[in-house]
Amino acid sequence: MRSGLALAAGIRGIGALMLERLPGFRDFYPEDCARRDFLFRVWTEAARRHGFRRYDIPTLEPLELFTEKSGPEIVSQLFNFTDKGGREVALRPELTPSLARMVGARVATLKKPVKWFNIAENFRYEKPQEGRLRSHFQLNCDIFGEPGPAADAELIAVCLACLRAFGLGPEDFALRLSDRTLWTLLLEAMGIEGTAAMEVLGIIDKLERTPREETLKRLQPHFGDASEDFLGQFGMLMALHEFGEMADFMRSLAPNAGIREKTETRLGVWRELLDALDAMELSPFIRIDLGIVRGLAYYTGFVFEVFKLAPDGPGYAGRALAGGGRYDHLVSKLGFPPTEAVGFGMGDVTMTQFLEEKKKLPPIIEAPDVFIVAAGEAERRAALGLAGRLRAAGIRTEYALRAPGFGKQFRLAGQCGARLAVVVGTDELAAGNVRLKDLASGGESVVPLSGAPAAVRVALEEGIGSA
């Protein structure tokens, strides 16, 4: 037999293993959940104000759904396995493919435009780092079935509303607006199309995070000795934040009538979008910035990312707070009828950090409205009945689960942050009453036990003197 010391050591070892949290995941204590609930509530209210309806999707999906959208290379970033039925499955890394599948399945009967939102947990098997974990919650808002820039404007409007609802303004963040269509025309003018164009856009997407020499090395297969010239032109383009300047630059690079005509058509769509955003008084938040390309190949038109503004200069700081754009081909890529789509995602990790920096998270106080104090065992039964009636009336109510002394119950009432104590005393109960005590001011009043829920409601809303 194992000795008592050896057995105890083994138990401690097992306990230590059980207590370790997996890398990249979080525990949410009650105060953390309260802050998360606040975040979700603000997001939900903003989405609903813009006419978006909530949907939900499975946590587990066929692996093929994600490889079809992002390619086989995404598998290294997934929590994937073979289930007991022999199916290749994965925990969802994002919501968009599942949403496209849902919309595609009913696209013929859904009323257009489809405006849906969701807040869900996503999972990615990648190295945890600042602002990026293996598990995070994300708000997604998407519009399906509307090809014009009015949908892009509406999508940008709800994205900005989800930030402004926290009391943030144009001095805190900016939406960097770009266009994959213009980039495709620009690269076409340089003789780069198809897969090569997608590869170049992927390089540009990582430009701000990649050393210049490494970028030039990656551009070499596409531009050869002209890689430096391309980076120079790109730098000039990134410096243009006024629509007129950007339009003139794009026209200057159009080598033939065909590309010039397509460029003019696209610039007309830009004018429609910017006019709509200006009409909604959102221009102070918008910065034209063709340095944003969103590396994923499925984007097809306008794209954007939201960044917090650097506190000590004109630039940006940290990771993107939100990002999205138009993806008109994804639904058909999954085998359904072609359906236009535009959407964005906003994660809870970077958003919570940003709100903490800006001191925009309110103090989270999860305190009961009322704490019931019972004089003794004889009064406890009445106290329990009263607790049930108060809770049924929607009043947050607590009491001591054991039966400590009168003074200790009052200390418990103060410690838990209750606003009122409802005292079920011997004399009060004999007269069919209870005593209400304001734990902040010390004010008191005696009310009938039968009418206690209504009296407590009045005391909470108007003060103890009105009870």
N, C-alpha and C positions, 0 to 999 in steps of 0.2 A: 504493500500500500504506500501511496505517496504521503510524505509527512505533511503536517498542518502548514508549515512554512512554505513548502513547495507548492501545495495546493493554493495557498493565498497568493503566491507570486504568479501562478498561472492565471488565476482569476483577474488579478490586476492587469496582466498582459492582455487578456481578452478585452477587458474594459477599455484599455488605452486604444486598442485598435478600433473598437466600436465608436469611440468619441471623435475620431479623426474625420474631418469633412473632406470630401473629394476636391482636388484642385479646380479652381475656376467656378465653384458653386458657392452659394451664400446661404447662411441661416437668416431667417427673418424673425427676430424677437417681436413681441407685441408692439413696441414703439416703432420698430422698422416696418411692420405691417401697416401701422397707422399712417406712416408717411407714404408708403406705397399706395395705400387706398386713396390718400389725398391726391396723389399724382394721377391715378387712374380716373378719379372722379372728375378732375378738371379736364382731362383729355376727353372723357365720355361726353361731358356737357358741351364742349366745344364742337365735337363731331355731330352731335344731335342737333345743335343749333343750325348747322349747315345742311341738315336734311339727310345725314348718313344713318343707315340702319345697321344694327350689329349682326354679325354672323359668327360662326365658330367652325373649327375644323378638327380632325383627329390629330393627336400628338404623334402617332405612328403612321407612316405612309410607305407605299412601295418605293424602294430605292430608285427605280427607273424614273419616277416623277421628277426627281432632282437632277439626275444625270441627263435627262432629256432637255431640261432647261439650261443647265450650267456646264454640261460636259462631264466626262468620266473623271476629270481631275478633282472634282468636288468631293469624291468619295473619301479622300484623305482628311477632309474637314468635318466628316459626319460621325455621329454615333450610329453605326450600322451593324447589322447582324443577320443571320438566317434564323427565322422563327421556327417554331415546332411544326409548322406546316410546310417547311422547306422554302418559304418565300424570302426573298431578299428585301429587307425593310430598313428604315432609318427613322430616328427621331427627327422631327422637322427642324431644319436650320433656319427656315423663314416661312412666311405664310403665302407668298405670291403664287407659287406653283399650285398649291392646293386650292387657292381661291380661283385661279384660272380654270382648274378642273371643274369646280363647282358651278361657275358661271357657264362654262362651255356645255355642261350637261343639260342646262335648262335655257340656253341662250334664246331659243325660239319662242319661249313663253314669258321670259322676264320683261317687265316694263322698262324701257330705256329712257333716260340713262340709269344704269344701276349704280347706286351710291351706297357703298357698304364700308363698315369699319370693324376692327377687331383689336383687342388687347390680349396678347397671348405670350406664353413662354416659349422661347426658341433655344435650340441646342447646337453648338458647334464644337467639334473636337479640334481645338487649336490652342496655341500657347497663351495662357492667361497673361494679360498685360494691362497697363493703365487704361481704364475706360472700356476694356473689352474682355469679357469673361466667357466661360464655356456655356453658361446659361444666363439668359437675360430676358426681360419682358419688353415687348415692343408694341407700339401703336401702329396699325396700318390703316390707311384710308385709300380707297380706290374708286375710280369711276370707269364704267364699261359702257360701250355702245355710243360714244360721242367722239367723232373724229376731229372736230374743230378746236381752236385755241380757247374757246369758252370753258371747256372741261379742264384744260391746263390751268386757267386762271382760277377756277373754282377750287381745284386741288391745292394750288398754292395758297389761296385764301384760308382754307381750313388748316393747313399746316402752320401758317403764321398765327392764326387764332389760337392754336393749341399752345403756342409760346406766349402770346400776349396775355392770355388768361391768367398767367402767373404774375402779371405786373411787369413784364419785360418789354422794352421798347427798342427803337432803332439805335439807341446808344449802346445797347447790350449785344445785339446780334445782327447778322445780315444774311439774306438769302442770295446765294451766288447762282445766277441763272445762265445756262448755256444751251447748246443745241447740237445734238448728234447729226442732224440733217445738214447743218452748215459745215460741220467737220467733214462729213462724207463728201460734200461738194468741193471743199478745199483740197482734200486728198486726191479726189478724182482729177482736179486741175493739175495735180503733180504727177498723175499717172499711177496712183496707188488706189486699188479697188479691192473689193471682196475680202478674202481672209487676211490679206496683207494690211488692208485698212483697219480691220479689227485689231490686229497685232499692234499697229502704231497707236491706236487709241488706248490700248492697254498700257503702253509705255507712257503716254501722256498722262494717264490717270494717276500714275505713281511718280510723276515728275517731282512734286514737292517733297517726296520722301526718299528720293534716290539721288546719290551723288552724281554730279554732272558727267564725270568720266564714264560711269556705269551706264548712264542714259545714252551717251554717244555710242558706246559699244553695242547697245541693244538696237539703236537706230541704223547702224552700219549696214545690215543686210538689206534695208529698204532704201536708204538714201546714199550709201557709199560715201564718197568724198564730200557730198553736199549735206551731210548730217549737221555740221556746224551752221550752215546757212539756214537749214530748217529750224534749228533751235533759235536762231536769231529772229526769224520771222515769227516763230511762236511767241518769243518774248515780247515782240512788238504787239502782237495780237492780244496777249494777256494784259497789256497796259491800257487797252482801249475799253473804257467803261461807259462811254456815251454811245447811244444807238447810231447816231449819224456817223461818228468816226468809224465804228465797227462796220457799218454798211459800206462806206467808201473803201475800207481796206479789203473787204470781201470782193467788191467789184473790181478792184485793181488786180486781183489774182485770177479772175476768170479769163481763161485763154481763148475761148471761142464762144460763138453765139449761143450754142446749146447750154453750156454751163452758166453763161450770163443770164439767160432767160430763167433757168431753174433757181439761180441765186436771187433774182428780183422777186420771183414768186415767193420764195421762202422769207425774204425780208418783209414782204407784205403780211405774212402770217405773224412775224415778230411784231409789226405795228399793231395788229389786232390784239395780241396778248398784252403788250405794254399799255395800250389804251384801256383795256379792261381792268388791269391792275391799278392804273392811275384813277379810273372812275371809282374803284373801291377804296381809294385813299391808302393804297399799300406801297406806292412808289418809294417812300422813305426807307423801306426794308429791302428793296431790290437792288442788286448790283449785277450788271451785265459782266460776265466773267467766263470767257471761253476756255479758261484753264480747267474748268470742271467738265469732265466727259463721262464719268461713271463707267468704269472699266468693263462691266458686264455686257456681253454682246447683244443681249436681247432688247436693249434700249433703242428706240427708233426716232426720237424727236427731241423735244425740249427735255432737258435734265437740269436738276438743281441740287445743291447741298446747302445746309444752314450751318453757319459757324458762329461761335461767340467771337466778339471783337477783342483784339489784344488790348490789355489795359494801358499799355505804354506806347502805343503807336497806331498806325492806320491799318495794320494787317489783321490776321486772324490767329486764334489760339486754340490748341487742343484738337481733339477729334470732332468730326461733324456731329452736330446735334440731330440732324435729320437729313434724309436724302431720298430722291426719287426721280420720276420722269415718266415718259410715255413708252409703252411697250406693246405696240399694236399687233405683233406677230405671235405672241406667246400662246394665246388660246388656240389658234390654228395649228401651232407646232405640237400641241398635245392631241391633235386629231379631231378638233371641233371646228365648226364654221368660223371664219375670220371675224374677229370682234376687236374693235379699238379699245385701248385701255391706258389709263394713266394712274399712278399711285405713288405713295411715299411711305417710309417707315421712320419711326422716332423711338429710340431705345431708352430704357429707364436708367441705365447706368450713367451715361454721360449727362442725361438730363438732370438727374438727382444731384450729381456733382456740381453742375452749373448753378442750380437753384441754391445749393449750399453756399457757393462762392458769392452769389448775389444777395444772400440772406432773404430769399423769397419763400423759404419753407416756414410756414407758421408753426408756432409751438404746438406740439401734439399732446393734448391732455385728454386721456381716456379715463375720465372720472365718472362715478355714478352721480345721478342727480340727488339721490336720497340714500341715507344710511339709517336703518331702523334700529333703535336702541330699546331693548326690552328690560324691564326692571328685574325680572326673575323668571324662574321656570313657569310660574303660574301665568305670566303675561306672554310667554313665548309663543303659545299656540295662536293667540290673537295677532302677534307680530308676523308669524308665518302667513296667516291668511291675508293680512294687509299687504305683505310683499307680493303675493300673487295678484292681488287686485291692482296694485300700482303698476306692476310689470304689464299686466293686460291692458292698462291704459296708456302704454308706451313710455312709461317713466322708468329710467334706469335706476334700479334699486339693489342695494346690497344690505347684508346683515351679517353678524358673526355666526359662523357655522357651528361653533361651540357656544357655550353659555358663560362667557367671562363676566366679571363684575361690571357694574354700571360705568365706573370711570374708565376702564379699559375699552369698553365699547365706544365711548366718546373719543378716545385717542385713536382707535381704529378708523372712526368716521373722518377725523382730521387727516390721518395718514393717507387715506385713499382719495382725498380731494373732493369729497361730497359737498354739495352746496347747502343741503338741509339735513338736519337730523329729525327724524320722526320718533318721538319718545312715547313708548307704550308703558306708562307708569301705573303703579297700583291704584292711586287715587283717580287718575284720569280714566283708566279703564273701567273702574267701578261706576263712574259717571257717564260712561259711553263715549269718552273723548280720547283724543291723543294730543300731544303737544308738538308744535312745529318750532324748530330752533334754527335760526340762520347762523351757520358756523363761522361766517366772516364777521358779521356785525354784532352777533349775540342777541338780536331781537327774537322775541318769542310770541306765539299766539296759541290758543287752545281752540281746536275745531272738533266737530263730531266725528267719531270713527267711521260712521256710515258715509259721510261725505268727504273723507280724507283725500281720495284721488283728485277730486275737483279742487279742493282747497290747496293741495300741493301744487297742482298745475298753476293756479293763480299766484301762489307764492314764488314759484320759479320764474314766472313771466313778469310779475309786477312788484315783487318784493314782499317781504314778510309782513309789513304793516297792512297790506291789503287782504291778507288771508282771513 
